[in-house]
Amino acid sequence: MSVTPVERRLSAALLELEARGLLVRLDQIRPLALHETMVMAAALPVPASLEIERFLHAGRTVLRRQIHAYLAWLDGPGRSARPDEQQHRFVLIRMRFNAVLSQFDTFTEVVTQRSESRTGVWLSGLDVLAADALAITPWIQDRPEVVTYLARGPGAAIRRARTRLPGGDASPVAIIRVPRERMVGHGIASSLVHEVGHQGAALLGLVESLREDVSRQRPLTPERVPAWRSWERWVSEVIADLWSVAALGISSTLGLLAVVSLPRFFVFRPSDDDPHPTPYLRVLLSCAIGAELYPHPQWADMARTWKELYPVADLPPERQDEFALLEAEIPAFALLLAEHRSPALQGRSLRNSFPLGQRRPQRLLKLFHQWRSDLGVLARQPPTLVFAVVGQARAAQLITPEAESELLSAVLRAWALRSSLSTHQTISTTRRLQSRAS
């Protein structure tokens, strides 16, 4: 079907206006630094902020060039092109425009809460906690920046650094969503460090190497095979749970217990293709990991309490048998996890890749009594160690939930302020040195 010159001119004029409209809307997107107001202590870590701003600016710059190139084509060779070709090229640009908007919205969600009273400073403190959790093992090279934000619901989630954002671009930072309902108590660290564990496991290739290890170690006796197939399927979540227990001790398990304390149907529901273990088994596995890393009677006590809260005896006989088979394999699987040697760990086992000596229950309680809630002392300690100490005290019933929340809120604010002042002092010192050199 032929197209008249008049129809070509009309289609070109229409699409030109649409493309120019995209430019107008694109120019309305301001840098995040001009988009939100917040106190200095609530700001994103400076390296993360720079990475995000550079990423978003590059996306807008490329898109702007594409729109101008399209307008030039439309005003030249494209004016005589078929209308469907003109439309096809425009639609591709508009799809890219929507991707750029989605990327901007992703990071805006992280930044917007920094303007909220108290919440913004807490988030800045959680950024410090996340960075410490990722640095807890020295074998990660080129660690990405990690930023946090709050969301509704009991579960946390992560968009890992260097994974794909809308439009296919790699995220410059890791973004962790933490549950608003867990602010502020030891449970927030359990959720946050679990998500950091996903990032750490990805950087060290632990999921792949551990899955291969589980496959090699899978027992040959037919009745035991289904349990190990389940472990193999759940590896990605299990390794994140191990990371959390290794960093936080029993504070991690207490936080997990709070997340999965659900109606019985959900606690015992088969996971099918879900990478998360069945909640009933997940808590028992967390206890077994803790017992393997930090031998102490508390883990058996915690497992026994969990079983009393959710008795298997009330399930149908076939389900009881299924859980009995899985539970029987938990100690062997926990041992395999602790002894796993990933190539990225240079031959070391997982248990020797974390500072376990600093997280033993007796030491944590000793530190709790030494520090005596002294904010000046707490603010100078590694954040994961502080949460491990407070969680251990909570497990020993040495601190009330009210006192715990007040203490952790204060230390989050202290970390946020300390981080901001340290960064600005570094920038100021660098500028003075550069000025003297010139």
C-alpha atoms as one frame of an Amber mdcrd trajectory, in Angstrom:
protein
   0.000   0.000   0.000   1.470   3.346  -1.025   1.714   6.356   1.284   1.168
   9.881   0.034   3.643  12.712   0.782   0.938  14.448   2.833   0.477  11.359
   5.043   4.248  11.161   5.464   4.407  14.798   6.532   1.562  14.300   9.034
   3.148  11.217  10.609   6.536  12.921  10.802   5.020  16.030  12.379   3.102
  13.965  14.936   6.147  11.889  15.924   8.373  14.976  16.046   6.031  16.536
  18.605   5.999  13.326  20.636   9.806  13.099  20.612  10.165  16.739  21.625
   7.694  16.073  24.421  10.003  13.297  25.671  12.861  15.797  25.750  10.791
  18.236  27.812   9.912  15.552  30.356  13.492  14.264  30.401  14.798  17.754
  31.210  12.433  17.890  34.198  14.312  15.030  35.894  16.717  16.609  38.339
  19.747  14.988  39.992  18.837  13.241  43.237  21.062  15.714  45.081  18.562
  18.439  44.113  15.494  16.259  44.476  15.264  15.644  48.224  16.077  17.489
  51.427  17.579  15.680  54.399  19.833  16.293  57.349  23.502  15.559  56.704
  23.509  12.457  58.912  20.698  10.885  56.856  22.447  11.237  53.501  23.509
   8.303  51.387  27.159   7.276  51.710  29.070   9.661  49.446  30.600   6.914
  47.240  27.152   5.358  46.743  25.594   8.737  45.987  28.271   9.470  43.383
  27.829   6.047  41.760  24.059   6.523  41.540  24.232  10.090  40.208  26.795
   9.122  37.561  24.692   6.154  36.510  21.479   8.192  36.192  23.238  11.093
  34.454  24.788   8.730  31.912  21.388   7.209  31.178  19.778  10.610  30.633
  22.679  11.773  28.461  22.513   8.745  26.169  18.733   9.013  25.879  18.906
  12.722  25.076  21.379  11.988  22.278  19.123   9.262  20.920  16.138  11.627
  20.829  18.131  14.361  19.072  19.453  11.805  16.580  15.900  10.634  15.913
  14.685  14.215  15.375  17.583  14.833  12.963  16.746  11.647  11.074  13.071
  12.594  11.008  13.927  16.008   9.607  16.190  14.451   6.962  16.119  10.966
   5.459  13.356   9.822   7.795  10.840  12.352   6.496  10.309  10.243   3.375
  10.389   6.943   5.255   7.256   4.870   5.704   5.147   5.950   8.714   5.464
   2.502  10.303   9.287   2.816  10.184   9.073   6.281  11.748   6.800   4.882
  14.456   9.004   1.834  15.080  12.068   3.996  15.739  10.112   6.302  18.033
   8.629   3.423  20.057  12.111   2.051  20.766  13.162   5.455  22.103  10.037
   5.762  24.226  10.672   2.322  25.726  14.151   3.490  26.668  12.652   6.669
  28.140  10.335   4.610  30.351  13.292   2.459  31.450  15.233   5.588  32.453
  12.217   6.775  34.461  11.944   3.384  36.178  15.625   3.496  37.118  15.208
   7.003  38.514  12.158   5.895  40.528  14.105   2.941  41.925  16.723   5.205
  43.450  14.215   7.916  44.375  12.510   5.357  46.625  15.829   4.908  48.412
  16.414   8.654  48.787  12.898   9.892  49.631  12.759   8.246  53.070  15.985
  10.001  54.033  13.894  13.137  54.491  11.611  11.502  57.073  12.137  12.459
  60.694  14.305   9.850  62.454  13.825   7.300  59.671  16.407   8.946  57.436
  19.096   8.838  60.110  18.233   5.228  60.971  18.657   4.301  57.304  22.045
   5.965  57.198  23.017   3.886  60.232  21.736   0.749  58.486  23.938   1.616
  55.498  26.907   1.440  57.866  25.686  -1.904  59.245  25.267  -3.306  55.722
  28.759  -2.215  54.695  30.218  -3.904  57.778  28.271  -7.105  57.086  29.671
  -7.261  53.546  33.217  -6.583  54.780  33.031  -9.215  57.509  34.996 -11.696
  55.416  38.229 -10.391  53.848  37.946 -12.502  50.699  35.580 -10.219  48.794
  37.406  -8.033  46.319  35.955  -4.801  44.907  33.007  -4.583  47.310  30.060
  -2.574  45.944  28.304   0.149  47.903  25.109  -0.887  49.726  22.118   1.373
  50.438  18.909   0.637  52.330  15.279   1.698  52.444  12.142   0.627  54.314
   9.037  -1.087  52.978   5.887  -2.668  54.331   5.647  -6.384  54.960   7.640
  -8.828  57.090  10.263  -9.800  54.507  13.431  -8.127  53.258  14.801  -8.215
  49.704  17.873  -7.154  47.754  18.572  -5.896  44.271  22.191  -6.946  44.011
  24.827  -4.655  42.552  25.651  -5.358  38.900  22.336  -7.084  38.271  19.914
  -5.752  35.676  17.681  -2.749  36.278  14.692  -1.934  34.032  16.109  -1.337
  30.581  18.909  -3.861  31.046  21.536  -1.615  32.684  23.560  -2.982  35.614
  22.804  -1.424  38.993  25.817   0.535  40.309  25.020  -0.312  43.957  23.219
  -2.957  45.988  19.783  -1.853  47.220  18.306  -3.580  50.259  14.669  -3.256
  51.256  14.163  -3.878  54.956  10.831  -4.337  56.765   9.494  -1.190  58.399
   7.767  -3.255  61.083  11.164  -4.458  62.366  12.495  -0.986  63.194  14.168
  -0.839  65.634  15.298  -4.096  67.266  17.819  -6.890  66.783  15.505  -8.419
  64.144  16.291  -5.646  61.671  19.917  -6.796  61.572  18.866 -10.404  60.967
  16.869  -9.412  57.872  19.457  -6.936  56.620  22.492  -9.189  57.001  20.635
 -12.085  55.361  20.200  -9.896  52.265  23.838  -8.793  52.437  24.636 -12.513
  52.470  23.034 -12.836  49.038  25.382 -10.143  47.717  28.417 -11.682  49.414
  27.570 -15.167  48.164  27.226 -13.860  44.616  30.600 -12.079  44.754  32.286
 -15.245  46.055  30.425 -17.670  43.795  29.222 -19.595  46.838  25.830 -20.656
  45.491  27.327 -22.439  42.507  30.188 -24.069  44.389  27.985 -25.116  47.302
  25.335 -26.564  45.001  28.022 -28.664  43.334  29.282 -29.748  46.756  25.800
 -30.793  47.861  25.315 -32.721  44.636  28.609 -34.593  45.129  27.838 -35.386
  48.776  24.278 -36.486  48.156  23.832 -39.898  49.837  23.038 -42.914  47.697
  20.461 -44.483  50.007  17.077 -43.849  48.339  15.264 -42.690  51.474  17.809
 -39.910  52.085  17.995 -38.558  48.523  14.824 -36.366  48.657  16.143 -34.415
  51.641  19.417 -33.599  49.901  17.634 -32.635  46.738  15.731 -30.128  48.877
  18.974 -28.748  50.349  20.354 -28.394  46.829  17.264 -26.427  45.761  17.415
 -24.191  48.835  21.146 -23.402  48.677  20.805 -19.715  47.710  18.703 -18.901
  50.788  20.596 -21.225  53.107  23.959 -19.586  52.385  22.432 -16.166  53.138
  21.138 -17.550  56.456  24.617 -18.866  57.249  26.106 -15.436  56.494  23.650
 -13.886  58.940  24.355 -16.413  61.710  28.111 -16.047  61.179  27.836 -12.269
  61.577  25.186 -12.005  64.299  25.114 -15.255  66.249  21.802 -16.102  67.877
  20.493 -12.638  67.062  20.098 -13.911  63.501  18.048 -16.944  64.538  15.838
 -14.888  66.854  15.139 -12.484  64.002  14.383 -15.337  61.598  12.017 -16.906
  64.121  10.093 -13.632  64.302   9.794 -13.447  60.497   8.497 -16.995  60.002
   6.210 -17.150  63.050   3.105 -17.577  60.929  -0.091 -19.625  61.036   0.670
 -23.361  61.047  -0.407 -23.836  57.439   2.367 -21.522  56.228   5.022 -22.831
  58.620   4.601 -26.398  57.363   3.595 -25.662  53.768   5.814 -27.397  51.171
   8.103 -24.939  49.420   7.761 -26.597  45.982   9.855 -24.400  43.645  10.361
 -21.661  46.252  14.110 -21.249  47.000  13.249 -20.619  50.666  13.209 -23.715
  52.882   9.943 -24.608  54.543   9.821 -22.224  57.567   9.682 -25.048  60.114
  12.898 -26.545  58.741  14.549 -23.184  58.145  14.563 -22.287  61.840  15.896
 -25.719  62.805  18.630 -25.394  60.179  19.565 -21.947  61.507  19.935 -23.468
  64.968  22.064 -26.292  63.546  24.318 -23.814  61.717  24.719 -21.844  64.946
  25.583 -25.013  66.880  28.175 -25.922  64.240  29.795 -22.472  64.246  29.404
 -21.634  67.962  28.824 -24.818  70.012  26.583 -23.946  72.960  23.435 -25.416
  74.624  21.399 -22.363  73.572  20.937 -23.740  70.058  19.349 -26.978  71.242
  17.139 -24.959  73.598  16.049 -22.716  70.739  15.306 -25.690  68.453  13.311
 -27.397  71.185  11.297 -24.240  71.847  10.531 -23.878  68.127   9.269 -27.479
  68.015   7.034 -26.798  71.012   5.564 -23.775  69.255   4.851 -25.827  66.128
   4.430 -29.513  67.093   4.795 -31.886  64.150   2.635 -34.452  65.927  -0.482
 -32.547  64.853   0.302 -33.151  61.159  -0.958 -36.106  59.102   1.284 -39.201
  59.454   2.763 -38.918  55.945   3.774 -35.304  56.575   5.301 -36.290  59.921
   7.429 -38.892  58.137   8.504 -36.352  55.522   9.664 -33.853  58.130  11.377
 -36.591  60.155  13.495 -37.557  57.117  14.429 -33.950  56.400  15.166 -33.117
  60.021  17.422 -36.161  60.371  19.691 -34.790  57.632  20.033 -31.281  59.110
  23.205 -31.923  61.204  25.051 -33.451  58.235  24.020 -30.586  55.990  25.058
 -27.960  58.565  28.476 -29.620  58.818  28.833 -29.611  55.020  28.014 -25.887
  54.986  30.582 -25.042  57.649  33.295 -27.080  55.942  32.532 -25.938  52.382
  35.564 -24.633  50.509  34.793 -22.326  47.624  37.592 -21.522  45.117  37.093
 -17.849  45.988  37.981 -18.615  49.611  41.411 -19.874  48.504  40.982 -23.265
  50.100  39.590 -22.024  53.391  36.340 -23.375  54.794  33.358 -21.124  55.385
  33.749 -21.528  59.148  37.293 -20.148  58.866  36.222 -17.227  56.665  34.274
 -15.346  59.345  35.413 -13.889  62.717  33.694 -16.616  64.706  35.907 -16.191
  67.757  34.418 -12.745  68.340  30.840 -14.055  68.208  30.931 -16.924  70.676
  28.043 -16.622  73.163  30.229 -16.341  76.265  32.308 -13.571  74.690  29.221
 -11.675  73.525  27.760 -11.695  77.024  31.089 -10.594  78.471  31.167  -7.659
  76.048  27.590  -6.764  76.976  28.547  -6.470  80.628  31.756  -4.571  79.801
  30.099  -2.027  77.531  27.122  -1.429  79.864  25.140   0.348  77.128  27.850
   3.014  76.883  26.998   4.734  73.593  30.493   6.144  73.229  31.940   2.625
  73.349  29.235   1.038  71.184  29.593   3.608  68.409  33.249   2.647  67.957
  32.574  -1.092  67.558  31.860  -3.012  64.325  28.086  -2.692  63.801  27.503
  -6.427  63.278  29.298  -7.144  66.555  27.099  -4.648  68.408  23.925  -6.266
  67.093  25.332  -9.709  67.928  26.038  -8.587  71.504  22.597  -7.037  71.987
  20.878 -10.062  70.434  22.778 -12.412  72.733  21.736 -10.295  75.701  18.146
 -10.440  74.487  18.354 -14.250  74.255  19.714 -14.336  77.808  16.886 -12.004
  78.945  19.395  -9.402  80.112  17.763  -6.550  78.203  14.119  -5.643  77.690
  12.652  -4.980  74.235  12.122  -1.349  75.264  15.744  -0.865  76.339  16.968
  -2.765  73.278  15.061  -0.529  70.874  16.225   2.641  72.599  19.849   1.474
  72.602  19.903   0.367  68.969  18.142   3.552  67.809  20.817   5.588  69.554
  23.700   3.587  68.099  22.232   3.784  64.569  22.105   7.563  64.919  25.676
   7.595  66.209  26.941   5.533  63.260  25.075   7.758  60.822  26.532  10.922
  62.314  30.014   9.447  62.615  29.949   8.264  59.000  28.765  11.634  57.677
  31.281  13.661  59.672  34.108  11.309  58.733  33.251  11.569  55.036  33.028
  15.353  55.079  36.256  15.581  57.045  37.987  13.421  54.432  36.653  15.607
  51.617  37.763  18.762  53.436  41.246  17.353  54.068  41.593  16.302  50.426
  40.620  19.759  49.223  43.150  21.421  51.547  45.926  19.135  50.320  44.997
  19.790  46.704  44.977  23.532  47.368  48.454  23.399  48.946  49.789  21.287
  46.069  48.572  23.801  43.513
